[in-house]
Amino acid sequence: MLRQTSRLCVSRLCTFPVKSAKYAGISTSRVIIDDEDRTEYIRRRKTEWKRKQGGQTFLDHLIVTVRAGKGGNGCAAFHREKFKPFGPPSGGSGGRGGDIYIIPTSSLTTLTSVPKRVHAQPGGNGQGTWQNGRNGDPTIIRVPLGTVVRELPRDDPRTSPDEWETEEESLEGLDYETKREKMRERRWVHYPRFSEANQERDSFKEAEAALYNEERERRFERRKKQMNNPIFLDLDTEEIMEDNTNLPLGQRRAESFGYLIASGGQGGLGNPHFLSEVNRSPKFASRGHEGERVTLSLELKILADVGLVGMPNAGKSTLLRAFTGGRTRTEVAGYEFTTLNPIVGVVRVGEDGSFEGGLSTGLVHDETLTEEQLEQERHRRGEYAHALTRNQHTSRTGHHFDLLETFRFTVADNPGLILGASDNVGLGHTFLRSMERALALVYVVDLAGPEPWTELRVLRDELDQYQPGMSAKARMVIANKADLLGGDGDPVLVEQAREKLRQLEEYVRTQMIIPGTRHRLDVVPTSAKFSQNLSKVVGLMKDYVTEAREAKRRMELTSRLF
């Protein structure tokens, strides 16, 4: 044992838990790996750790099985009091099962808090002296804004069986008599010691036949609704609609609950409901119905006015930090896939065109500076006095400034896009889903790279392969990291940089033409690290967002009129 340990120390091999397919055939829980595999293991663990936000893993797609509450059972009882030893039937009916609603909430940014299985409360059972059971409380599922809710079809393998299919599976392989006995146990409540006698009465057989007919009709209506009108909700606003129970399932909305997606089962009937001229003493009651069972697909598409599209390490996170004046603490580092989760920042624009990030012109947005160093940098450059003079503000919090804001829009920083992202290579679909809702897209390329126009072609092709026509949302090309060109003012290097920029502009003018649109892509060289030429970028983004919002508003007005 000592000899083996010494050999491991000399060869610098380490042991790690086996969690990859590479070592799937090894039976032991730990395996000796070399330095290369150890580096890969550490990188994978670091990536998973970084994908956690606030202790929760970012989640943008989820399958949820919803089960509304079961109705309470009816009661088979008879009224008894002094001088009335044989009173009338007095069993109460069961309460209705709890409904399930879904509502968008702006305070959530991920689907992590949504459980994969949701069960609503059942209704209370009926009791003697005509006491009905209480209704089950409604269950509310809260999801982030931008969530798309779809009901999975019955033929989808991810769909859970409904109440009838569950019963059929439990009865599979049993003989006829045993099946009938178990089906009756699920549907009927008998007065003590009258179970066998009730099954021989014609009144019970008639009630049983009526119950089966009702179940068949209910099942047919459910299947018809799932085929012709499945649940589809686009939860992009928090507006509260007035209650309208006449709308179909999936579109009804209560004042404070949200959209109804699964109705609770009806409560069972007490024995007074089976009272007739032929049967004056019914000694049976029905059990509550099962609640609706629905399998939903939740897909989160982040709502942002402008989406930054670029290769890994193109400077998107640095741009967002510069736009927001450092309020959005995106991670910035010198390696690829630094951003693993979509992050949305708010850009605040003043009446004179100034923006919050512009109050700190000259500030270096770099990962090597701490908060104390950032504060010292602002003091050294006199940014406080500059901001007070330019925007006439009277208060500030920390090192952020309150300008006279007249317009705001949101910008989304997303994981880097690579070749094959439309086939879910890298973080492809996670990134692309978050871009579908953006009003405008902005390409971010590394101007210091060898061929930035090649990056543009890959970005455009991946967008269109994922969703045809998606690249038509692009409005601008940001040629970032322009500060790396030109050296220290050498005329030859400066001219080479200008020529490279001219080649990029020519490529955009001739090759990045968007069919069916009147606008052309603007090309703006910037240095996000040093906040250079960002005022022009913010001004153009403001124009894009204003135009897109106005077009969207016109479309909504037209749809309401017609």
N, C-alpha and C positions, 0 to 999 in steps of 0.2 A: 504493500500500500504506500509506504514512504517512497519507494523507488518510482512508482507510477506518478506520484505528486511531483517529484523532482523533474521528471521528464516533461510534465505539463508546464512547469514553470520555465524550463529552458526553451521549449518550443513556443511559448507565449500563446498557448491555446486556451480557450475559455469555454465554459459550459453555459448553455442557455436553454430555457424551455422550448420544446418543439412545438411550433405553431404554424409552420409553413408546409406546403405540399412537397417541398424538396426533401423533407425528412419524414414523410407520412408513413413510409414502410418500416420505420424503426419502432420497436415496441417500447423501449425505455422512454421515460418522461424527459430525460435530459440527454444531450448529445454534445460531443466535442466538435467544435468548429474552428476554422482558421480565422486569420485576421480579416480577410475579405468578407466572409459571411458575418463576422462579428460587427463590422462596420455597417453592413446592410441591415442587420437586426436593430442596431442602435438608431439608424436613420428611420426605420419603419416605426419604432416606438416613439421617436420624437415627433414624427408626422402625426400619429394618432393623438399624442398629447396636445399638439398645437391645434388640432381640429376641435378642441373643447373650448367653449366660450362660457365663462362664468360657471364652470363646473358641469356644464351640459354640452353634449356633442351636438353639433349642428346637424339638423335633419330636415330634408326638403321633400321627402316622399315617404308615404306611410300607408299601409293597408290596415284598416280598422274594421273589426267585426262588431256590429251594433245589435244589441238584443233588448227590445223594449220589455217593460215589466209585465209579468203574468198577472192576470186577473185573479182576485180572491175567490175562494170557494163559497158557494151558497150553503145555507144551513138547513137541515131537516129537523125541525123542532115543533112542539105543540105547546099552546098556552096552558098553563096550569096556575090556578089560584084557588082560594078557599071557596067551597061550594061549586066549583067548576072543574071536576076531575077530568073531563074530556073536552078541553077547549079547542079552538080552531088552530090550523097550522100557523106558526108564528116565526118560521125561520127567515132570517134576513138574507139579502143578496150580498155577494162579494163586491168589494171595491174594484175600480178600474186600475189596471197596471199603469205604471209611470211612463210618460212619453219621453222621447229623446230629441233634443234640439241641438242645433249647431249655430254658433254666432261668431263673427270675426271680432278680434280684439287687437287694438293698436299696440298694446303693451307687450305682446309676444312677437318674437322674431324667428322662432323655430318651432317645428312640430314635436320637439322632444317631450314636451309636457302632455301631449295627447296620448292616452293609453291605447294599446292595441286592441283591447277588448273592453267594451262598455256595456254594463248590465244595469238597467234601470230598476227601481224599487218595485216590488210586487204590491198588488192591492191587498187590503185586509180582508180576512174571512168574515162572512156574515155570522151573526149570533142570534140566540133566541130573543123572544119578545120584539120581533120585527126590527132588530138592530142591523143595519147594513154596515158592511166593512168600509173603511176609509180608502180613498183613492191614493195610489202611489204618487210620491212627489216626482216632479219632472227632473230629468237629468240634462244638464247643459254641457256641451262640448265646446270649449273655447279654442279657437285656432287663430293664427296670425292673419293680418290683412294680406290679401294676395293669394289666398288658398283657393284652389279649384277642387271641388268635391264631385266625384263621379261614382255612380253605383255600378259595381261590376256585374256583368251579365251572368246568367245561371250556368252557362257553359264554360266560364272561366275557372280554371283549376284552383285559383286562390279563393273562390267563393265558398263560404261555409254553408252547410246544409240548413234549410229552414226547418220550422217546427214539424212539418209533415214528413219531410225526408228523414229527420232525426228519428221520428217514431217508426217509420218503415224499416230503418236500419236496425232498431232495437228488436223488432218483431221478426226479422229475417231468420228463417230456419225453424220456426215454431209451427206446430200443428194448428188446425183451424180453431179448435176449442180453446187452446191456450191463448191464441191471438185475441179471440173475442173476449175472453176474461180480462186480459190485460188492457185492452182498449176500453172496456167498461170501467175498470178501476181508475183510468186517467180522466174519465168524463163524468162520473157520478158519485154522489155521496148518499149513503143509505142510512136510514134510521137504524139504531142498534137492533141486531137480530132479525132484520127484515130484508137482507140482501138477496137471499135466494127467493123469497116470496115475491119481492118486487119484480124480479126478472120473468116471472110467470104471468104477470098481469098485463092485460091488453093496453091499459093506460100507459104503462112504462114503455112498452114496445112502440107505441105511437110517438111518445116523446123522444125515444131514441132515434127513430127514423127521421123525425123532424130535425133533430140535432145534426145527424149525418148530412142531410140535404143542405142545411145551413153552412156546414163546413166545406162542402164541395163548392157551393157558390162563392164562399169567401176565398177559397184557394184559386178558383178560376179568375176572379177579379184581381187578385194579387198578381197572378202570372200575366194577365193582360196588361196591368199597369207597368210591370217590369219590362215588358217587351215594347210597349208603345210610348211610355212616358217615364223612363228611368230618371232617377235623381241626378240633376246636374246643376251645380251652384258655382257661381263665380263671385267669391266673397272679396270684393275689392273696396268696399266702403263700410263705414260703421253706422250708416243712417238707419233709423228705426222706422219701419213701415207699420201702418196701422193693421190691427188684426183682421184677417179675412179668412174665415174657415171654409169659404166656398172654393178657394183655390185648390188645385190638386196637390197631393202629397209631395213634399220637396220644395214647394213654393209658398206654403202657408207660413206665416210669421206672427208670433205673439209679441206683445209690447216689450217685454223684457227677457224673453226666453231665446228668441232667434228663429231659425227655420226648422220646421218639423221634419224629421227624417225617418222616424219610426214611431208608430202609434202603439200604445199599451193595449194589452188584451182586455176584452170585456169581462166583467165579473160574472161569476156563476149565479144562477137563479135560485132563490130560496124555495122551499116546498109550497108556499102559498101561490106561486105562479103556476103550479100544476094542478091547482084545485079546479074541478069541473063538476058538472051534474052527475057524471058517472063515477068519478073518483072524489069522494068527499073527504078522504083522509090520505092525501099523498104522503108517502113515507120515503121520499127520495128528493134530492136536489142536485143541481149540476155544478160541476167544477168550473173554475175560471179558464178563459181561453189563454193560450200562449200569446205573448207579444210578438210583434213583427221582428224578423231577423234580417238584417241588411249588411252586406259587405261593401265598404266604401274605400275608394282610392283617394287619398288626400295628397295633393301636389302643390307645393309652395313655390310661387313665382314672385320673387321680391319686386315690390313696387318702387320704381325709381324713375325720375324724369330723364336722366342721362346715364347711359351705361358705358363704362370704359372697356374697350376690347383690345387686347394686346397679348403678345407673347410673354412667357415668364420673364421676370426681371426687366421689363420694359420701362418701369417707373410709374405704374398706375397708382400704387399705394402712396408714393411720394407726391404725386399730383393731387390726390385726394386730401392728403395732409396739408398741402400748400393751399388748396382752395378753401379749406375750412379754418385756416389760421392755427392749425395744430389741435383743434377740438377733437377731430377724429383720430384716435390713436391707432392707426393701422401699423402693422409691423413692417419695418423697412430693413432689408439686409441685402448683402451682395451675393445671394444665391437664388436659384430658381425655386418656384412654388413657395415663396415666402407667405403669400396669401392663400389660405386653404378654405376659407369660408367667405361668402359674399358679405361686404360691409357697405352700409349706406351712410353717407355724410350729407349734411345740409349746408348749402352755399347761400350766404346772406349777402344781398346786393343793395347798395345805397342808391339814392336818387341820382347822384352824380356819376354812377357807374362804378364806384369803388366797391370792393368786397372785403369780407373779413380777413381773408388771407393776404389781401393787398396792403393791409395796415402794417404788415411786418416785412415789407420789401427788403431784401438783403439777408433775411434770416436763412440760415442753412438748415434745410430739412434733411437731416442725416441721422442714421441710427447710432452714431458714435457720440452724439451729444445728449447729456442728461438734462433733466428739468432745470437744475441749478445753472448749467451752462447756457441753456436757452435763455434764462432770465438775465444772466450776465451779458449775453450777446445783445439782447434788446436794449439794455441800459447803455451799453457801449456805443451802439449805433444811434441812440437818441430816438428810438421808435415811439416811446411814450409821448414825447412832445409832438412828434410828427402826427400821431393819430389824433391827439387832442385838437391840433390846429386844423387838420383836414376835415374831420367829421363833427367837430363841435360837440363831442359827447361829454357827459358830466360824471359818468361812473364807469368803473371797470372792476372785473372780478379776476384776481390773479393776474395773468399776463394776457387775457383776452379782452378785446375791446367791443363796446356796444356802439355800433354805427347806426345812423338813421336809416334803418332798413325799410325798403319799399318793395322788394321782390325777393323771393326765395325759391330755390329748387333743390332737388336731391340728386346726388351723383353716387352711383354704385361702383365700388371697386370689387372686382371679381377675380377668381383664380385664373392663372394664365392659360391661354388657349394654345394648343399645340396641334401639329398635323395628326389627323385621325380623331380629333375631339368629337366629331359628329358620330363616330362609332364608339363613343364612350371611352376613348383612350385618355389616360391621365385623369383629370378631373372634368372631363368633357361635359357630360349631361348635367352635372351639378352646376357648372358654369352657364351652360347654354339655357337651361330652364329659367335662370334668374334674369336673363336678357330679354325674354319674350315680351315682358310687360313694359320695357323702357320706351319712352316716347321718341327718343333719339339715341343713336349709338355714335361713339367717337372712337376711332382707331388710335391706338398709341403704339408708335414704333420707335425703335432705338436708332436715332440718326447716326450714332457713332458706330453702328454695326456695319458689316461689309456691304450688305445689299438690303436696305430697309424696304424697298419695293417688293422684294420676295416675301417678306413678312406680311405685307398688305394682301398679296394674292392668296396666301394661305388662310389668312383671317376671313377674307371675303368668301372663299370657297367653302370653308367649314361652316360658316353661318348659313349659307344657302343649302348645303347638304343636310343640315339638321332641320331646317324649316325653309322651304322655297320662298324666296322673296324677302327673307329676313334682313339681308344686307341692304335693302332699300331704305332702312331706317338710318343708315350711316350718313352723317352730315359733315364730319370734319376728320382730318388726319393731324394728330399732334406728333411732330417730329421732336421727341424728347431727347435729353442729354446732349443738347447742342453745345453746352459748355465744354464738352470733351474734345470738340473739334477746334482747329485753329491754333492749338498750342498756346504759347504766351504772346501771341500777336505776330508771329512770323507771317509775312505777306504771302509766301508760297502756300503755307498750310491753310491760311484764311481763304485763299482763292480755291483751294481744293475742297474746302468745306462748302463754299458757295456753289461750286459746280455739282457737288453731291446733292445739295438741296434742290438745285435746278433739275437734276435728273429725277428726283422724287416728284417734284411738281409736274414734270412732263408726263411721268408715268400715271399719276393720278388723273391728269387732264385727258389722256388718251385711252387708258386701260380701265379706269375705275368709273366708267360711265354707267349710270343707273337707268335702265330702260323704264320709260313711262313716267319719269320725274323731270321737273324743270331745273332743279338745283344741281350744282356741282359741289364736289367735296372741297372744303377749304383746307389749305395746308398751312400750319402755323408752327414754326420752330420755337421750342421752349427749353428752359432749364428748370425743371421742377425743384431740383435740389436748392437752387439759389433764387427761386421765385421770379424768374425772368420771363417777360412777355406773357404773363398769365392774365393780365387785364384784358387783352384782346380775346383770349380763349373764353374767359367768363362772359364777356359781352356777346360773343357769338352763341355760346350755350344759352344765354338768356333769350336771344332771338329765336333759337330753335324751339325752346320749351314754350315760349309764348305762342308761336305759330301752331305747334302741335296741340296745345291746350285749346286754342280757339277752334281748330278743326274738329277736335273731339267733342267740344261743346255743340258745334253745329250739327254733328251727326246725331247726338243725343236728342236735340230739339226736333230734328227731322223724324227720328224713329218714334217720338212721342206723338207727332202730328199724324203719322200714317200707320 
